[in-house]
Each structure stands twice: as structure tokens, then as C-alpha cells.
Amino acid sequence: MGIEIIALVAGSAAAGALSALPEWVRGLLQRRAEVDEVAIPAVPTIESRADELAEILKRSTTLLSELTAEVQARTATAMEMEAKAKHAENLAAMHEEQRQAVEKLLDARLEARLKESGKTSFRQGMWLNIISGAFFFAAGVVVTLLIGG
């Protein structure tokens, strides 16, 4: 009897273990699949890396062309602005020279008129003084003759 009980207990234990075995194997396989997914990253192939490099080079060539065109456009604009600035400076210098020439001409004319006016004014003043002096002299002689005589 003791052996039967032991065999019965052992059989029950074996049956229990066997019934849990499929679940345990499923869990083990699932963990193995998860480990495989995490542990083995997808390595890009040489072809895919070459394609990626070609795309990057193509994009960089396009960007370089766009950048070159923009730099050329800005250089042309800067050169145009520099030419306009030089032209404006030349115009300003010409205008300054013209202004100075006109100023000298006006100064010379004004000076000549002042000299002429000064001479004319002096002559007019001199003649006015002579005429008024003669008038008052004659008036004085007339008054003296009327009073005295």
C-alpha cells in the first residue's frame, strides 16, 4: 500500500507537471520571441545605405546649387548698390563743385556791385552835399541881403 500511495502521489504530481508544461513552454517561447525582437536589431543592407547616401548627396548638391545661386544674386545686388553709391557720391561731388562755383560767381558779382554802388553812392553823396551847401549858401546870402539891406 505504501508504494501505491507513493505511485499515486507521483502520478498526480507528474500529471500536474505535465498539464502545466504546455503553459510553461508557451511562456518560454513568448519570452524568447521578445528577446529576439529586442536583441537583434534590423541591420540596414549595403544597398539601402548606398541608396540613403545617394539621396543625401543629391539633396546636398541641390542645396549647394541653391546656395550658390543665392550668393551670386546677393553679390550682384551688392555690386549694383556699390555702383549706385559711387554714382551718388559723384553726383554729390559735382553738385558741391557746382554750388561752390555758383557761390564764387555770386560773391564776385555782389562784390563788384558793392564797389560800384559804393563809388556811385559816394559820388551821389558828394554832389548832394555840394548842391545842398550851395543852396544854403545862396539862401544865407539872400536872407542877409533882405535883412541888412
Secondary structure, 3 states (H helix, E strand, C coil): CHHHHHHHHHHHHHHHHHHHHHHHHHHHHHHHHHHHHHHCCCCCCHHHHHHHHHHHHHHHHHHHHHHHHHHHHHHHHHHHHHHHHHHHHHHHHHHHHHHHHHHHHHHHHHHHHHHHHHHHHHHHHHHHHHHHHHHHHHHHHHHHHHHHC
